[in-house]
Amino acid sequence: MIGLWVEETAKAFFAPTEIRVVTCGSYRRGKETCGDVDVLICRTDGAPIAGMLSPLLAQLRLEGLLKE
């Protein structure tokens, strides 16, 4: 499951930062086809999120999840 892959990668990448990862959109709803997987990632400790997305995207590219 792609959503679980993203969740596990994000939680490991940002440990020990507390985050919440939620798969959204048509993939979560189990649609027969979908063009992408929407994922919401937020911190649960109230700290700023600045600078967190780019390193995670780079990691997901290294793991072969992101293609574009």
C-alpha positions as CSV (number, residue, x, y, z in Angstrom):
1,M,0.0,0.0,0.0
2,I,1.5,3.3,-1.1
3,G,0.0,5.3,1.7
4,L,1.6,3.1,4.3
5,W,4.9,3.3,2.5
6,V,4.8,7.1,2.6
7,E,3.7,7.1,6.2
8,E,6.5,4.7,7.3
9,T,9.1,6.6,5.4
10,A,8.0,10.0,6.7
11,K,7.8,8.8,10.3
12,A,11.3,7.2,10.1
13,F,12.7,10.2,8.3
14,F,11.5,12.8,10.8
15,A,11.9,10.7,14.0
16,P,11.7,11.7,16.8
17,T,9.5,14.6,15.5
18,E,5.8,13.8,16.1
19,I,3.9,13.8,12.8
20,R,0.6,12.6,11.5
21,V,0.3,11.1,8.0
22,V,-3.1,10.7,6.4
23,T,-3.7,9.3,2.9
24,C,-6.5,11.3,1.2
25,G,-8.3,11.5,-2.1
26,S,-9.3,8.8,-4.6
27,Y,-6.6,6.4,-3.6
28,R,-7.9,6.3,0.0
29,R,-11.4,5.9,-1.2
30,G,-10.4,2.8,-3.1
31,K,-11.2,4.1,-6.6
32,E,-10.5,1.7,-9.4
33,T,-8.1,4.1,-11.0
34,C,-6.3,7.2,-9.8
35,G,-3.6,9.4,-11.2
36,D,-1.9,10.2,-8.0
37,V,-1.9,9.6,-4.2
38,D,-2.7,12.5,-2.0
39,V,-1.0,12.5,1.4
40,L,-1.4,15.0,4.2
41,I,1.5,15.3,6.6
42,C,1.4,17.5,9.6
43,R,3.3,18.0,12.8
44,T,1.5,17.2,16.0
45,D,3.8,19.1,18.3
46,G,2.9,22.6,17.1
47,A,6.4,23.4,15.9
48,P,7.0,25.1,12.5
49,I,7.0,22.9,9.4
50,A,9.4,25.1,7.4
51,G,12.0,23.1,5.5
52,M,10.5,19.7,6.1
53,L,8.9,18.9,2.7
54,S,12.0,19.1,0.4
55,P,14.1,16.6,2.3
56,L,11.2,14.1,2.5
57,L,10.5,14.4,-1.2
58,A,14.2,13.8,-2.0
59,Q,14.0,10.6,0.2
60,L,10.9,9.4,-1.5
61,R,12.5,9.9,-4.9
62,L,15.5,7.9,-3.7
63,E,13.2,5.1,-2.7
64,G,11.6,5.1,-6.1
65,L,8.1,6.3,-5.0
66,L,8.1,9.7,-6.8
67,K,8.4,9.8,-10.5
68,E,7.6,13.4,-11.3
